[in-house]
């Protein structure tokens, strides 16, 4: 089904006006809106402006405190710990990653943790903050949702717990930065939500019921993930034969490094002792590494360029589908969507307009090319 396209500027403006109407201060609202729309530009539709619908629900339930400032709890030469104030994680995460970059420039490597945060969108946008400045970025996070079914289990225990890694190429390179941005489930939960919005079948292997059988009908899959106590999302790998134990292990790694290390909650235990209106206490970790501390300036970038050139030159199995490296599809999508606009399903457009109306915010959505 054809979808109308909307300009990135109008999406940023719409998101910012809604966030401001909800009580988020101006600068955090601007940063949050920009990072949400960056996810849409990169093709990560599950983590972009569509999240406004979910954020409204969390706000109504008292789980978000959008007017609370983030605080530095402690700081050292190569470390820091921030408190996100029980608000959305975008602005505090951008601050944490930049702080890690600044510290790594001085000392070679730095880790900045965040506790008492919430959903922060797509992890890759924060890893890119480092790579755009010539550093390596590594991001992990826990999650508020209990969605991943561990290998051999019948019910969900862990979250989609993302991992993102970005490394810079040389200035002026024909390659784009190497950016690996992944959920530790076979597919992120919000990708199931987007399939339901578009009425598209969910691929077998994304969602299973309590007996381990695949659920592919879009509305049934959405309900299985977000409403039912049994089943849920498969770990990366899909099944034991496909290596799902690796995705399960990576999800636990992200929980420990992104959440537990920083005093963040483990969602199943948190749910036992806290009410539905209590903050989720999601944790994130942001690591920055300056390659110039480990070799001569520029050597790392040139070596990475050589690696990516070799991979791009690898003969493809299908001549019509050349070999790509992580980060290529997102950058291609970003360029296309800047030229032609971001496609949104009509069901989502109507949901966002309803969210805006309930917030008392003006309707700022503009189709691509439409004058204000």
Secondary structure, DSSP 8 states (H G I E B T S, - for coil): ---EEE-HHHHHHHHHHHHHHTT--HHHHHHHHHHHHHHHHTT-GGGSTTHHHHHHHHHHTT---TT---EEEEE-SSEEEEE-TTS-SHHHHHHHHHHHHHHHHHHSEEEEEEEEE---S-THHHHHHHHTTTSEEEEEE--S---EE-TT-SBEEE----EEEEE---TT-SS--EEEEE-SBSS-HHHHHHHHHHT----TTSEE-TTS-B--SHHHHHHHHHT-SBBEEEBTTSSGGGTHHHHHHHHHHHIIIIIGGGT---HHHHHHHS-TTS---EEEEEEEE-GGGSSSTTHHHHHHHHHHHHHHHS--SSTTS----TTHHHHHHHHHHHHH-EEE-HHHHHHHHHHHHHHT------BTT---
